[in-house]
Amino acid sequence: MLFKTEKGTHIRVIDDDHVIPINHIYKCLKYIKLDKKSIWSIGEKHFKKPSYNNKILYSDELNNRGFSSKAQNVESSIALAAGASIYPRAIFDNEIFYIEKYPFEVTWLEYGARLRMLGYNIRIMPDIFVNHYYIENKRSYNSFKLNLETKFFVIFFHNIIYKKNIKNIALGTYEILKQIIYYNTKDLCLILRSSWRFFFFLKNKNFWKKKL
């Protein structure tokens, strides 16, 4: 993997539709020096969407219905920026990676929560951003079925592993039933089963247990 060839203490990930502003790296380094152990999540501006009024949008964190909600604490959250984060190198040296089964979908929501479970803190870097030139209908990969399966997967993870309680299980179940009723597709049961089987496979392998 590419990270093995670099010598630094941190790894910066970036998407192919991101453009970094002038002095971006220099500004990021100032925050890293303040806290070298945390993961830093970076905001973005969408120049292709004028309705956003040139605001910096920061990452949200996973909730019990498989969506993302605004982070309650910018100094300690699970709000990971999928393609604009800075990680301590030790995370990758310890082979803690994204789940690659679901490309281009909301797997990063699980990744942020898993990193938190493993003892890593995520902080949102204030006033720092990348320029994001995202155009959904021009993505190299789009799949409604994969999107829905990923959504089910992160619901299972949040409510059975990350924050298991009666309320979350009830809300997660409600969201899954709502999706089944709304889309009413013959493939939906297969999508749900595939998502559950993959989740159950990882759970049985103790995927979410801290490695000693």
C-alpha positions as CSV (number, residue, x, y, z in Angstrom):
1,M,0.0,0.0,0.0
2,L,1.1,3.5,-0.7
3,F,1.2,4.6,2.9
4,K,4.1,2.2,3.5
5,T,6.4,4.2,1.2
6,E,6.0,7.5,3.1
7,K,8.2,8.5,6.1
8,G,6.0,11.0,7.9
9,T,4.1,10.8,11.1
10,H,0.7,11.6,9.6
11,I,-1.2,10.7,6.4
12,R,-3.5,13.1,4.5
13,V,-6.2,11.6,2.4
14,I,-7.7,13.6,-0.5
15,D,-10.4,12.9,-3.1
16,D,-9.8,13.3,-6.8
17,D,-12.4,16.1,-7.0
18,H,-10.8,18.2,-4.3
19,V,-8.6,21.2,-4.9
20,I,-6.7,22.6,-1.9
21,P,-6.4,26.4,-1.4
22,I,-3.2,28.3,-1.1
23,N,-1.4,27.6,2.3
24,H,-3.7,24.8,3.1
25,I,-1.0,22.3,4.2
26,Y,0.8,25.0,6.2
27,K,-2.5,25.8,8.1
28,C,-3.2,22.1,8.7
29,L,0.3,21.6,10.1
30,K,-0.3,24.2,12.8
31,Y,-3.3,22.2,14.1
32,I,-1.5,18.9,13.9
33,K,1.3,20.3,16.1
34,L,-1.3,21.1,18.7
35,D,-2.6,17.6,18.9
36,K,-0.6,14.9,17.1
37,K,-2.6,11.9,18.4
38,S,-6.0,12.9,17.1
39,I,-7.5,12.5,13.6
40,W,-8.3,15.8,12.0
41,S,-11.4,16.2,9.9
42,I,-11.4,19.0,7.3
43,G,-14.4,20.9,5.9
44,E,-15.2,21.7,2.3
45,K,-16.7,24.3,0.1
46,H,-18.9,23.4,-2.9
47,F,-18.4,25.9,-5.7
48,K,-20.7,23.9,-8.0
49,K,-23.6,24.6,-5.6
50,P,-24.2,28.4,-5.3
51,S,-27.1,27.7,-2.8
52,Y,-24.5,26.8,-0.2
53,N,-23.4,30.5,-0.2
54,N,-19.7,29.6,-0.1
55,K,-20.0,28.2,3.4
56,I,-17.6,25.7,4.9
57,L,-19.4,22.5,5.4
58,Y,-18.1,20.2,8.0
59,S,-18.5,16.4,8.3
60,D,-21.4,14.9,10.2
61,E,-21.5,11.8,12.4
62,L,-23.5,8.6,12.2
63,N,-26.9,8.4,13.9
64,N,-29.2,5.5,14.7
65,R,-31.2,5.7,11.5
66,G,-28.2,5.4,9.1
67,F,-28.0,9.1,8.4
68,S,-25.4,11.7,9.4
69,S,-26.1,14.4,12.0
70,K,-24.2,17.5,13.0
71,A,-21.4,16.7,15.4
72,Q,-22.3,17.7,18.9
73,N,-18.7,18.2,20.0
74,V,-16.1,19.4,17.4
75,E,-13.3,18.5,19.7
76,S,-14.3,14.9,20.1
77,S,-16.7,13.2,17.7
78,I,-17.1,10.5,15.1
79,A,-17.5,13.0,12.3
80,L,-14.9,11.8,9.9
81,A,-14.4,13.5,6.5
82,A,-14.3,10.7,4.0
83,G,-11.9,12.3,1.6
84,A,-10.4,15.1,3.6
85,S,-8.9,13.9,6.9
86,I,-5.4,13.7,8.4
87,Y,-4.6,10.5,10.3
88,P,-1.7,9.6,12.6
89,R,0.3,7.0,10.7
90,A,-0.1,4.5,13.5
91,I,-3.7,3.9,12.5
92,F,-2.6,2.4,9.1
93,D,0.4,0.7,10.6
94,N,-2.0,-1.1,12.8
95,E,-4.0,-2.1,9.7
96,I,-7.2,-0.2,10.6
97,F,-8.7,0.6,7.3
98,Y,-12.0,1.4,5.6
99,I,-14.4,-1.4,4.7
100,E,-13.9,-1.6,1.0
101,K,-17.0,-3.8,0.2
102,Y,-19.1,-0.6,-0.3
103,P,-17.3,1.9,-2.5
104,F,-18.5,5.5,-2.8
105,E,-21.2,5.1,-0.1
106,V,-21.5,5.9,3.6
107,T,-19.0,3.5,4.9
108,W,-16.9,6.3,6.4
109,L,-19.7,6.8,8.9
110,E,-18.9,3.4,10.3
111,Y,-15.1,4.1,10.1
112,G,-15.3,7.2,12.2
113,A,-17.3,5.4,14.9
114,R,-15.0,2.4,14.8
115,L,-11.9,4.6,15.2
116,R,-13.6,6.2,18.2
117,M,-14.3,2.7,19.7
118,L,-10.6,1.8,19.2
119,G,-9.6,4.8,21.2
120,Y,-8.8,7.4,18.6
121,N,-10.2,10.9,18.9
122,I,-11.6,12.8,15.9
123,R,-11.5,16.6,15.9
124,I,-12.9,19.0,13.3
125,M,-10.3,21.5,12.1
126,P,-11.9,24.9,12.3
127,D,-11.8,27.4,9.3
128,I,-9.8,25.0,7.2
129,F,-11.4,23.6,4.0
130,V,-10.9,22.1,0.6
131,N,-12.7,23.1,-2.6
132,H,-15.0,20.2,-3.5
133,Y,-16.1,20.0,-7.2
134,Y,-18.6,17.2,-6.7
135,I,-21.1,16.4,-9.4
136,E,-23.2,13.4,-8.5
137,N,-24.4,12.4,-11.9
138,K,-20.8,12.3,-13.2
139,R,-19.4,9.9,-10.6
140,S,-17.5,7.0,-12.0
141,Y,-19.7,4.6,-10.0
142,N,-23.4,4.9,-8.9
143,S,-25.6,2.1,-7.5
144,F,-28.9,2.5,-5.8
145,K,-28.8,-1.0,-4.5
146,L,-25.3,-0.6,-3.1
147,N,-26.3,2.7,-1.4
148,L,-29.3,1.0,0.3
149,E,-27.3,-2.0,1.4
150,T,-24.6,0.3,2.9
151,K,-27.3,2.2,4.7
152,F,-28.7,-1.0,6.2
153,F,-25.2,-2.0,7.2
154,V,-24.4,1.1,9.1
155,I,-27.8,1.0,10.9
156,F,-26.9,-2.5,12.1
157,F,-23.5,-1.4,13.2
158,H,-24.6,1.7,15.1
159,N,-27.5,0.1,16.9
160,I,-26.1,-3.4,17.6
161,I,-22.4,-2.6,18.1
162,Y,-21.7,1.1,18.6
163,K,-24.6,2.2,20.7
164,K,-26.8,-0.8,21.5
165,N,-30.0,0.0,23.4
166,I,-33.7,-0.5,23.0
167,K,-34.4,3.0,21.6
168,N,-31.7,2.7,18.9
169,I,-32.8,-0.8,17.9
170,A,-36.4,0.4,17.6
171,L,-35.5,3.5,15.5
172,G,-33.2,1.5,13.3
173,T,-35.9,-1.1,12.7
174,Y,-38.3,1.7,11.9
175,E,-36.0,3.1,9.3
176,I,-35.4,-0.2,7.6
177,L,-39.2,-0.9,7.4
178,K,-39.7,2.6,6.0
179,Q,-37.2,2.0,3.3
180,I,-38.9,-1.4,2.4
181,I,-42.3,0.2,2.2
182,Y,-41.1,3.3,0.3
183,Y,-39.1,1.6,-2.4
184,N,-41.2,-1.5,-2.6
185,T,-38.7,-3.3,-4.8
186,K,-38.5,-7.0,-5.3
187,D,-34.8,-6.9,-4.7
188,L,-35.0,-5.2,-1.4
189,C,-35.2,-8.4,0.7
190,L,-32.1,-9.6,-1.1
191,I,-30.3,-6.3,-0.3
192,L,-31.3,-6.5,3.3
193,R,-30.2,-10.1,3.6
194,S,-26.8,-9.3,2.0
195,S,-26.2,-6.4,4.3
196,W,-27.1,-8.5,7.4
197,R,-25.0,-11.4,6.3
198,F,-21.9,-9.2,5.8
199,F,-22.5,-7.4,9.1
200,F,-23.0,-10.8,10.9
201,F,-19.8,-12.1,9.3
202,L,-17.7,-9.2,10.6
203,K,-19.4,-9.4,14.0
204,N,-18.5,-13.1,14.3
205,K,-14.9,-12.3,13.3
206,N,-14.7,-9.8,16.2
207,F,-14.0,-7.1,13.6
208,W,-15.1,-4.4,16.1
209,K,-13.0,-5.7,19.0
210,K,-9.9,-3.7,20.0
211,K,-6.7,-5.5,18.9
212,L,-4.3,-6.3,21.7
